[in-house]
């Protein structure tokens, strides 16, 4: 009889443990019982956290809900954390780890994993948050929304040693390993700690984000890091500084060419905190020379949530070859002025010397600028790429041939037609002089590589250099609309 009582008592203890967030199965701890906030402690605005239909809903004035566990002092070093999350349009929230309870304000310790799938419309010039769901906030950001509002998605955070991995719906989006002396912004110095608890963020009264099935599993304290830090500390400092400023680190002009694979692109994206746009060459004599070939590609192409898909429109015939309907299948369209027909009727591709007739450089430049302005005024493109490129035979005369008058004609056409200007990393164009005039005129910019394979997919060195020289802010950067 006594044995029976003990067994029932053990079962009752286990059941109570599950209900209060302390039950374990294969090491997993249920952090939320689905009915109450037992094991949690709200700060600043307790009313911003409610239990509704078996979920924790974060919505209302700014506040944070800290996980304190059964003993009120929960702390974790290495761990796995999972939760299911659902956002309403325009809602912002976050999941903090390695943090500690504080009565008010944004948590001063730990890291935030961002929850944001869309932004509310704001007046021009006001702050727009570009760090989207899956971001290790201000450290390694995801710049493209990868899950929709109003749908449950799975958030997985793994911390082991100095490595933080974030997965959204099992897709690895962040794989960051901190250095021993990580470069940080001054206001982030207090965040470098090795353990702490979790917190859910109530961001603002217009946000409503739901959480359910929150679970955590401890890993051994001596678990080794899973990766290695970014080796260039100066580059790392710059990337973190820009990430903290909400500055989109996006390469919208990449190609899966040569030996470069999608897996390599995604690995590089995680290394630097970039988001990539991958372009396909469409036009006469190009990879996809007609609508039928392009349609076949689109039917077979497996879109990746972490990358954009771009149409690179080649040659001036492209608007007659491809319909508006198929163009809308892409996230954005860009073109350049590297293929055009001169006044003598010769079709030239400027990067191929055998096809290019320059003759008198001044006369060539007059035609070149005329053709460029014509492209910007008449072709339905979002970005002008490889801008100001000159054939090899006159490239050494770039500064003399690109006069202020010629620059301004192109810049005016960009402004009037609301077309963004690419800062091209591979070719280091346009020149700083051109870019400064474009910025003064109100042109929006993008970053692009136009790589030919894996070897020349850099880290946007020229783009980052120009960002500093021109004093670019996030409001100066053009970003694709989510389709």
C-alpha positions as CSV (number, residue, x, y, z in Angstrom):
1,X,0.0,0.0,0.0
2,X,2.8,2.3,0.9
3,X,4.5,1.6,-2.5
4,X,1.3,2.5,-4.3
5,X,1.0,5.8,-2.5
6,X,4.6,6.7,-3.3
7,X,4.1,5.9,-7.0
8,X,1.0,8.0,-7.2
9,X,2.8,10.8,-5.4
10,X,5.6,10.7,-7.9
11,X,3.2,10.8,-10.7
12,X,1.4,13.8,-9.1
13,X,4.7,15.6,-8.6
14,X,5.6,15.0,-12.3
15,X,2.2,16.3,-13.4
16,X,2.5,19.4,-11.2
17,X,6.0,19.9,-12.5
18,X,4.8,19.9,-16.0
19,X,2.0,22.4,-15.1
20,X,4.5,24.8,-13.4
21,X,7.1,24.6,-16.1
22,X,9.5,22.3,-14.4
23,X,8.7,18.9,-15.9
24,X,11.4,17.3,-18.0
25,X,11.4,14.9,-20.9
26,X,14.7,13.9,-22.4
27,X,16.2,17.0,-20.7
28,X,13.6,19.4,-22.0
29,X,11.9,21.8,-19.6
30,X,8.4,23.0,-20.4
31,X,8.6,26.8,-19.6
32,X,4.9,27.6,-20.0
33,X,2.0,25.6,-18.6
34,X,-0.5,27.0,-21.1
35,X,-2.7,28.4,-18.4
36,X,-0.7,30.8,-16.2
37,X,2.5,32.8,-16.0
38,X,3.9,30.6,-13.2
39,X,7.6,30.7,-13.5
40,X,7.7,34.1,-15.2
41,X,8.0,37.6,-13.8
42,X,6.9,40.8,-15.7
43,X,8.7,44.1,-15.4
44,X,7.7,47.7,-16.2
45,X,4.3,46.8,-17.8
46,X,2.8,43.6,-16.5
47,X,-0.4,44.2,-18.3
48,X,1.4,43.8,-21.6
49,X,1.5,40.0,-21.0
50,X,-1.6,37.9,-21.0
51,X,-2.4,34.2,-21.3
52,X,-4.9,33.8,-24.1
53,X,-6.1,30.4,-25.4
54,X,-3.1,28.6,-24.2
55,X,-0.6,31.2,-25.5
56,X,1.4,34.1,-24.0
57,X,0.4,37.2,-25.9
58,X,2.9,40.1,-25.7
59,X,1.2,43.4,-26.6
60,X,0.8,46.7,-24.9
61,X,3.2,49.3,-23.4
62,X,6.8,48.4,-23.4
63,X,7.6,45.6,-21.0
64,X,9.6,42.4,-20.6
65,X,8.5,39.0,-19.2
66,X,11.4,37.2,-17.6
67,X,11.7,33.5,-17.1
68,X,12.5,32.8,-13.4
69,X,11.6,29.1,-13.2
70,X,10.4,27.2,-10.1
71,X,13.0,28.7,-7.7
72,X,12.8,32.3,-9.1
73,X,16.5,32.2,-10.1
74,X,16.6,30.3,-13.4
75,X,19.9,30.7,-15.2
76,X,21.4,29.1,-18.4
77,X,24.8,29.0,-20.0
78,X,24.7,26.5,-22.9
79,X,21.2,25.5,-24.0
80,X,18.7,24.7,-26.7
81,X,15.5,26.8,-26.7
82,X,12.4,26.4,-28.9
83,X,9.1,28.2,-29.1
84,X,6.3,28.6,-31.6
85,X,5.6,32.2,-32.5
86,X,2.9,34.1,-34.4
87,X,2.9,37.8,-35.3
88,X,0.2,40.1,-36.4
89,X,1.1,42.6,-39.2
90,X,3.5,45.3,-38.1
91,X,4.2,43.7,-34.7
92,X,7.6,43.7,-33.1
93,X,8.9,41.5,-30.2
94,X,12.0,39.6,-29.2
95,X,13.4,36.7,-27.3
96,X,16.3,37.6,-25.0
97,X,18.8,35.1,-23.6
98,X,21.7,35.5,-21.1
99,X,19.8,38.4,-19.6
100,X,18.7,39.3,-16.1
101,X,15.6,40.8,-14.5
102,X,15.4,44.6,-14.3
103,X,12.5,46.7,-13.3
104,X,12.3,48.9,-16.4
105,X,13.8,49.7,-19.8
106,X,15.3,47.5,-22.5
107,X,17.3,44.7,-21.0
108,X,20.9,45.8,-20.5
109,X,22.4,42.4,-20.5
110,X,22.3,39.5,-23.0
111,X,21.3,39.1,-26.6
112,X,18.0,39.6,-28.4
113,X,16.7,37.3,-31.1
114,X,14.4,39.5,-33.2
115,X,10.7,38.8,-33.9
116,X,9.5,41.0,-36.7
117,X,7.9,39.9,-40.0
118,X,6.6,43.2,-41.4
119,X,6.7,46.9,-40.7
120,X,3.8,49.3,-40.3
121,X,3.8,52.2,-42.8
122,X,5.6,55.3,-41.4
123,X,6.0,58.8,-42.8
124,X,9.1,59.4,-44.9
125,X,12.2,60.0,-42.9
126,X,11.0,58.1,-39.8
127,X,12.7,55.1,-38.4
128,X,12.0,51.8,-40.2
129,X,13.3,48.6,-38.5
130,X,15.2,46.5,-41.0
131,X,16.3,43.7,-38.6
132,X,13.9,40.9,-39.2
133,X,12.9,37.7,-37.6
134,X,15.9,35.4,-36.9
135,X,18.3,38.3,-36.4
136,X,20.8,38.1,-33.5
137,X,19.9,41.7,-33.0
138,X,22.5,44.2,-34.0
139,X,25.2,41.5,-34.3
140,X,24.1,39.3,-37.2
141,X,20.9,40.5,-38.8
142,X,18.5,38.9,-41.2
143,X,17.5,41.7,-43.6
144,X,14.7,39.9,-45.5
145,X,11.4,38.8,-44.0
146,X,11.4,35.0,-44.2
147,X,8.1,34.0,-42.5
148,X,4.7,35.6,-42.9
149,X,2.4,37.2,-40.3
150,X,-0.6,35.4,-38.9
151,X,1.1,32.0,-39.2
152,X,2.8,30.0,-36.4
153,X,6.5,29.4,-37.0
154,X,9.2,27.6,-35.0
155,X,12.0,29.6,-33.3
156,X,15.1,27.6,-32.3
157,X,18.1,29.0,-30.5
158,X,21.2,27.0,-29.7
159,X,24.0,28.5,-27.6
160,X,27.1,26.4,-27.1
161,X,30.4,27.8,-26.0
162,X,30.8,31.1,-27.9
163,X,28.5,30.0,-30.8
164,X,25.0,31.2,-31.3
165,X,22.8,29.4,-33.9
166,X,19.3,30.5,-34.8
167,X,16.9,28.5,-36.9
168,X,13.5,29.5,-38.1
169,X,11.3,26.6,-39.2
170,X,14.5,24.5,-39.0
171,X,16.3,26.8,-41.5
172,X,19.7,28.0,-40.2
173,X,19.7,31.7,-40.4
174,X,22.4,32.8,-37.9
175,X,25.7,30.9,-37.1
176,X,27.8,33.4,-35.1
177,X,30.8,32.6,-33.0
178,X,32.0,35.4,-30.7
179,X,35.7,36.2,-30.4
180,X,37.5,36.3,-27.1
181,X,37.5,40.1,-27.3
182,X,34.5,41.0,-29.5
183,X,34.3,44.5,-30.9
184,X,31.2,46.1,-29.6
185,X,29.4,49.4,-29.7
186,X,29.9,51.2,-26.4
187,X,26.3,50.8,-25.4
188,X,26.5,47.0,-25.9
189,X,29.5,46.4,-23.6
190,X,27.3,45.1,-20.8
191,X,25.8,42.4,-23.0
192,X,29.0,40.3,-23.0
193,X,28.1,37.7,-20.3
194,X,28.2,33.9,-20.3
195,X,24.9,33.0,-18.6
196,X,21.5,34.4,-17.7
197,X,17.8,33.8,-18.3
198,X,15.2,34.4,-21.0
199,X,12.8,37.3,-21.5
200,X,10.0,38.0,-23.9
201,X,9.6,41.5,-25.2
202,X,6.4,43.6,-25.3
203,X,7.5,46.2,-27.7
204,X,4.7,48.7,-28.1
205,X,0.9,49.1,-27.8
206,X,0.3,48.4,-31.5
207,X,2.2,45.1,-31.4
208,X,0.7,41.7,-30.6
209,X,2.9,38.6,-30.7
210,X,1.9,35.1,-29.4
211,X,4.1,32.5,-28.0
212,X,3.4,28.8,-27.2
213,X,5.3,25.5,-26.5
214,X,8.3,27.3,-25.0
215,X,10.9,24.7,-24.0
216,X,14.5,24.7,-23.0
217,X,17.2,22.1,-22.5
218,X,20.4,22.6,-20.7
219,X,23.7,21.6,-22.3
220,X,26.9,20.9,-20.4
221,X,28.7,24.1,-19.3
222,X,31.9,22.9,-20.9
223,X,30.4,22.3,-24.3
224,X,32.8,23.5,-27.0
225,X,32.0,26.3,-29.5
226,X,30.6,25.0,-32.8
227,X,32.4,27.4,-35.1
228,X,35.3,29.9,-35.2
229,X,35.1,33.7,-35.0
230,X,35.3,36.1,-37.9
231,X,39.1,36.4,-38.3
232,X,39.2,40.0,-39.4
233,X,38.5,42.0,-36.2
234,X,38.5,45.3,-38.0
235,X,35.9,44.1,-40.5
236,X,33.9,42.5,-37.7
237,X,33.9,45.9,-35.8
238,X,32.6,47.6,-39.0
239,X,29.9,45.0,-39.6
240,X,28.6,45.1,-36.0
241,X,28.7,48.9,-36.1
242,X,26.6,49.0,-39.2
243,X,24.3,46.3,-37.9
244,X,23.7,48.2,-34.8
245,X,22.8,51.3,-36.9
246,X,20.1,49.3,-38.7
247,X,22.1,49.6,-41.9
248,X,21.0,47.0,-44.4
249,X,24.0,44.7,-45.4
250,X,22.5,43.4,-48.6
251,X,24.3,42.3,-51.8
252,X,21.5,42.5,-54.5
253,X,23.8,41.5,-57.4
254,X,25.1,38.0,-56.9
255,X,25.2,35.1,-59.3
256,X,25.3,31.3,-58.9
257,X,28.0,31.0,-61.5
258,X,31.1,29.0,-61.9
259,X,31.6,26.7,-58.9
260,X,29.5,28.9,-56.5
261,X,26.6,27.0,-54.9
262,X,23.6,28.2,-52.9
263,X,25.0,26.5,-49.8
264,X,28.2,28.5,-50.1
265,X,26.2,31.8,-50.5
266,X,24.2,31.0,-47.4
267,X,27.3,30.1,-45.4
268,X,28.9,33.5,-46.5
269,X,25.7,35.3,-45.6
270,X,25.9,33.9,-42.0
271,X,29.6,34.7,-41.8
272,X,29.1,38.4,-42.5
273,X,25.5,39.0,-41.7
274,X,24.6,39.7,-45.3
275,X,21.5,39.0,-47.3
276,X,22.0,38.1,-51.0
277,X,19.9,38.7,-54.1
278,X,20.7,36.1,-56.8
279,X,20.3,37.2,-60.4
280,X,19.7,35.3,-63.6
281,X,20.8,36.7,-67.0
282,X,17.9,37.3,-69.3
283,X,18.1,38.6,-72.9
284,X,19.4,38.0,-76.4
285,X,22.4,35.6,-76.4
286,X,22.2,35.2,-72.6
287,X,21.4,32.2,-70.3
288,X,17.7,32.7,-70.7
289,X,17.2,34.2,-74.2
290,X,13.4,34.1,-74.4
291,X,10.3,33.9,-72.2
292,X,9.9,30.2,-72.7
293,X,13.3,29.4,-71.3
294,X,12.8,31.8,-68.5
295,X,9.4,30.3,-67.7
296,X,10.9,26.8,-67.5
297,X,13.6,28.0,-65.1
298,X,11.0,29.6,-62.8
299,X,8.9,26.5,-62.7
300,X,11.9,24.4,-61.6
301,X,13.6,27.0,-59.4
302,X,13.4,26.3,-55.7
303,X,13.2,29.6,-54.0
304,X,15.1,30.0,-50.7
305,X,13.5,32.2,-48.0
306,X,16.8,33.8,-47.2
307,X,17.6,35.1,-50.7
308,X,16.0,37.4,-53.2
309,X,15.6,36.5,-56.8
310,X,16.5,39.1,-59.4
311,X,16.0,39.4,-63.2
312,X,19.1,40.9,-64.9
313,X,17.8,42.3,-68.1
314,X,20.4,42.3,-70.9
315,X,20.4,44.2,-74.1
316,X,17.9,46.8,-75.2
317,X,15.6,44.2,-76.7
318,X,14.6,42.7,-73.4
319,X,11.4,44.6,-73.0
320,X,10.1,43.1,-76.2
321,X,11.2,39.6,-75.3
322,X,9.9,39.4,-71.7
323,X,6.3,40.2,-70.7
324,X,5.4,42.3,-67.7
325,X,3.8,39.2,-66.2
326,X,7.0,37.2,-66.1
327,X,8.9,40.2,-64.8
328,X,6.6,40.3,-61.8
329,X,7.8,36.8,-60.9
330,X,11.0,38.4,-59.6
331,X,11.7,40.4,-56.5
332,X,13.2,43.1,-58.6
333,X,14.7,43.9,-62.0
334,X,17.9,45.5,-62.9
335,X,19.9,46.4,-66.0
336,X,23.0,48.2,-67.1
337,X,24.3,50.1,-70.1
338,X,26.9,47.6,-71.1
339,X,25.0,46.4,-74.1
340,X,23.7,48.9,-76.7
341,X,23.8,49.8,-80.4
342,X,26.0,52.7,-81.6
343,X,25.0,55.3,-84.2
344,X,26.5,53.1,-86.9
345,X,24.1,50.3,-86.0
346,X,26.7,48.1,-84.3
347,X,25.4,46.2,-81.3
348,X,28.2,46.2,-78.7
349,X,28.8,44.4,-75.4
350,X,31.3,46.6,-73.8
351,X,33.0,44.0,-71.7
352,X,34.0,42.1,-74.9
353,X,36.8,44.0,-76.7
354,X,36.1,42.2,-80.1
355,X,32.6,43.6,-80.1
356,X,33.3,47.1,-78.9
357,X,34.2,50.0,-81.2
358,X,35.2,53.1,-79.2
359,X,36.8,55.4,-81.7
360,X,36.9,58.9,-80.5
361,X,36.4,58.7,-76.7
362,X,34.4,62.0,-76.6
363,X,32.0,60.8,-79.3
364,X,31.7,57.4,-77.6
365,X,30.9,59.0,-74.3
366,X,28.2,61.2,-75.8
367,X,26.5,58.0,-77.2
368,X,27.1,56.2,-74.0
369,X,25.4,58.8,-71.8
370,X,22.5,59.1,-74.3
371,X,21.9,55.4,-74.2
372,X,22.1,55.3,-70.4
373,X,19.6,58.1,-70.0
374,X,17.4,56.3,-72.6
375,X,17.5,53.1,-70.5
376,X,16.6,54.9,-67.3
377,X,13.8,56.8,-68.9
378,X,12.2,54.0,-70.9
379,X,12.9,50.6,-69.3
380,X,11.0,49.3,-66.2
381,X,13.9,48.6,-63.9
382,X,14.5,49.0,-60.2
383,X,18.3,49.3,-60.1
384,X,20.9,50.6,-62.5
385,X,23.9,48.3,-62.1
386,X,27.5,48.2,-63.2
387,X,27.1,52.0,-63.4
388,X,29.6,54.2,-65.3
389,X,31.5,51.1,-66.5
390,X,33.8,51.9,-69.4
391,X,35.5,49.5,-71.9
392,X,39.1,48.5,-71.0
393,X,40.5,50.6,-73.8
394,X,39.4,53.9,-72.2
395,X,39.0,52.8,-68.5
396,X,42.1,54.6,-67.5
397,X,40.5,57.9,-68.6
398,X,37.5,57.4,-66.3
399,X,37.9,60.6,-64.3
400,X,38.3,62.8,-67.4
401,X,35.5,61.2,-69.5
402,X,33.0,61.3,-66.7
403,X,32.6,65.0,-66.5
404,X,30.2,66.7,-64.1
405,X,27.8,67.4,-66.9
406,X,27.7,63.7,-67.9
407,X,27.4,62.6,-64.3
408,X,24.5,65.0,-63.7
409,X,22.5,63.8,-66.8
410,X,22.6,60.3,-65.5
411,X,21.9,61.3,-61.9
412,X,18.9,63.4,-63.0
413,X,17.4,60.5,-64.9
414,X,17.9,58.2,-61.9
415,X,16.0,60.7,-59.6
416,X,13.2,61.4,-62.1
417,X,12.5,57.8,-62.7
418,X,13.1,56.6,-59.1
419,X,15.7,54.1,-60.0
420,X,18.3,53.0,-57.4
421,X,22.0,53.2,-58.2
422,X,24.3,50.2,-57.5
423,X,27.6,50.7,-55.8
424,X,29.5,47.9,-57.5
425,X,32.1,46.1,-55.3
426,X,33.8,44.0,-57.9
427,X,34.6,46.9,-60.3
428,X,34.7,49.7,-57.6
429,X,32.3,51.9,-59.5
430,X,30.9,54.5,-59.6
431,X,33.7,56.8,-58.5
432,X,33.4,58.6,-55.1
433,X,32.9,61.9,-57.1
434,X,29.9,60.4,-58.9
435,X,28.4,58.9,-55.7
436,X,28.7,62.1,-53.8
437,X,26.8,64.0,-56.5
438,X,24.2,61.2,-56.6
439,X,23.7,61.3,-52.8
440,X,23.3,65.1,-52.9
441,X,20.6,64.7,-55.5
442,X,18.7,62.2,-53.4
443,X,19.5,59.0,-55.2
444,X,18.9,55.7,-53.4
445,X,21.7,53.2,-53.4
446,X,22.2,49.4,-53.4
447,X,25.2,47.2,-53.0
448,X,26.2,44.6,-55.6
449,X,29.1,42.3,-56.5
450,X,28.3,40.9,-60.0
451,X,30.6,38.0,-59.2
452,X,31.7,35.5,-61.8
453,X,32.0,32.6,-59.4
454,X,33.1,31.8,-55.8
455,X,36.5,33.5,-55.9
456,X,35.3,37.0,-56.5
457,X,32.3,37.1,-54.2
458,X,33.9,39.5,-51.7
459,X,32.6,41.1,-48.6
460,X,31.4,44.4,-50.1
461,X,34.7,46.2,-49.3
462,X,34.2,49.1,-51.7
463,X,30.6,49.5,-50.7
464,X,31.5,49.6,-47.0
465,X,34.2,52.1,-47.8
466,X,31.8,54.3,-49.7
467,X,29.3,54.0,-46.9
468,X,31.8,55.7,-44.6
469,X,33.0,58.3,-47.1
470,X,29.5,59.4,-48.1
471,X,28.0,59.1,-44.6
472,X,25.3,56.8,-45.8
473,X,22.4,55.9,-43.5
474,X,19.8,53.2,-43.8
475,X,17.4,55.7,-45.3
476,X,19.8,56.1,-48.3
477,X,19.4,52.4,-49.2
478,X,16.8,51.0,-51.5
479,X,15.3,47.6,-50.6
480,X,13.0,45.3,-52.5
481,X,9.4,45.0,-51.5
482,X,8.5,41.6,-50.3
483,X,6.5,39.7,-52.9
